[in-house]
């Protein structure tokens, strides 16, 4: 392990492993921190989703805004917002989805 190239490869592998990001596949679901409004759970009768996708690090398409998710779900009031993130093959394909709950 005296070769500088091998040390660099090992350091990159360790850094990526510690970052919590998978190299081949990610599927994460988290609350959106700036819009995580914990309200009445009984009021979450409607769900709306909107998505954005990225292909081969070159093309990104879609509308993943909260406004678009509200429109798709027929919501007029938002109680809580979550996000979903999927990634394949070092980000060659990425899908980001905004999920809104409300009335």
C-alpha positions in Angstrom: 0.0 0.0 0.0 2.9 2.3 -0.6 1.6 3.5 -3.9 0.1 7.0 -3.8 -2.7 6.0 -6.3 -3.9 3.1 -4.0 -3.9 5.5 -1.0 -6.0 8.0 -2.9 -8.5 5.3 -4.0 -8.8 4.0 -0.4 -9.3 7.5 0.9 -12.1 8.2 -1.7 -13.8 4.9 -0.8 -13.7 5.6 2.9 -14.9 9.2 2.4 -17.9 8.0 0.2 -18.7 5.3 2.7 -18.8 7.7 5.6 -20.9 10.3 3.8 -24.0 8.1 4.0 -24.6 8.2 0.3 -24.7 4.9 -1.6 -22.8 4.7 -4.8 -25.2 2.5 -6.8 -28.7 3.2 -5.4 -30.4 5.7 -3.0 -34.0 5.8 -1.9 -34.5 8.5 0.8 -37.7 9.9 2.2 -37.4 12.9 4.5 -39.5 15.9 5.8 -38.7 19.1 4.1 -37.2 21.1 7.0 -38.2 24.6 6.0 -41.9 23.5 5.4 -42.3 20.8 8.0 -45.4 22.1 9.6 -46.6 19.6 12.2 -50.3 20.4 12.3 -53.4 18.4 13.0 -52.9 14.9 11.6 -56.6 14.5 11.0 -56.4 17.3 8.4 -54.1 15.3 6.2 -56.9 14.0 4.1 -55.4 14.8 0.7 -51.9 14.0 -0.8 -50.3 15.7 -3.7 -47.0 14.8 -5.4 -44.8 16.5 -8.0 -41.5 15.2 -9.4 -38.3 16.3 -11.1 -35.9 13.9 -12.9 -32.3 14.2 -14.1 -30.7 11.9 -16.7 -27.0 11.3 -17.2 -25.9 14.5 -15.4 -27.0 16.5 -18.4 -30.8 16.9 -18.6 -33.2 17.8 -15.8 -37.0 17.8 -16.4 -40.1 18.4 -14.3 -41.6 20.6 -11.7 -41.2 19.5 -8.1 -42.5 22.6 -6.4 -44.9 22.6 -3.5 -47.3 24.6 -5.6 -47.3 22.0 -8.3 -47.8 19.2 -5.8 -50.7 21.1 -4.3 -52.3 21.5 -7.7 -51.8 17.8 -8.5 -53.5 16.8 -5.2 -56.2 19.4 -5.2 -55.0 20.9 -2.0 -55.8 24.5 -0.8 -54.1 24.2 2.6 -50.8 22.4 3.4 -50.2 20.8 6.7 -46.9 18.9 6.1 -44.4 18.5 3.3 -42.1 15.5 2.7 -39.5 14.8 0.1 -38.4 11.6 -1.7 -35.1 11.2 -3.4 -34.0 8.3 -5.6 -30.6 8.0 -7.3 -29.0 5.2 -9.4 -25.4 4.7 -10.6 -23.6 7.6 -9.1 -26.4 10.0 -10.0 -26.8 8.9 -13.7 -30.6 9.0 -12.9 -32.1 11.0 -10.1 -35.7 11.5 -9.2 -36.8 14.1 -6.6 -40.4 14.1 -5.4 -42.2 16.6 -3.3 -45.1 15.2 -1.3 -47.6 17.5 0.4 -50.3 16.6 2.9 -53.3 18.8 3.7 -56.8 19.8 2.9 
